[in-house]
Amino acid sequence: MVKDQEERHSKFKDIGSRRVDDLLHKIQLLSNLSNTSNYFYTEDEVNKMFRTIREELKKAEGSFRAKDNKFTFWLFSY
């Protein structure tokens, strides 16, 4: 049983590390859109974009924090 747990932990670390690296790279690419020489955007569009990202990030974090990892209804206050 301990070996299975170690294998699952190793798998978590390997996959998690890659996914975090990928996500950080995508965030860096997203920041490139702030260049007003190449793009036009409104403050409302930026607010919606980052609100959506924050909501999804809270959901992802909540899935790790939930005791039984079952579906949880979230209320977001902005």
ZIVENSUL-V624912 format. One record per pair of residues at least 4 apart in sequence whose C-alpha atoms are under 7 Angstrom apart, sorted by the first residue. I is the first residue (numbers start at 1). J is the second residue. Records with the same first field share a line. If there is no record, write none. Layout:
I = J, J
//
This chain:
1 = 5
2 = 6
3 = 7
4 = 8
5 = 9
6 = 10
7 = 11
8 = 12
9 = 13
10 = 14
11 = 15
12 = 16
13 = 17
14 = 18
15 = 19
16 = 20
17 = 21
18 = 22
19 = 23
20 = 24
21 = 25
22 = 26
23 = 27
24 = 28
25 = 29
26 = 30
27 = 31
28 = 32
33 = 39
35 = 39
36 = 40
41 = 45
42 = 46
43 = 47
44 = 48
45 = 49
46 = 50
47 = 51
48 = 52
49 = 53
50 = 54
51 = 55
52 = 56
53 = 57
54 = 58
55 = 59
56 = 60
57 = 61
58 = 62
59 = 63
60 = 64
61 = 65
62 = 66
63 = 69
//
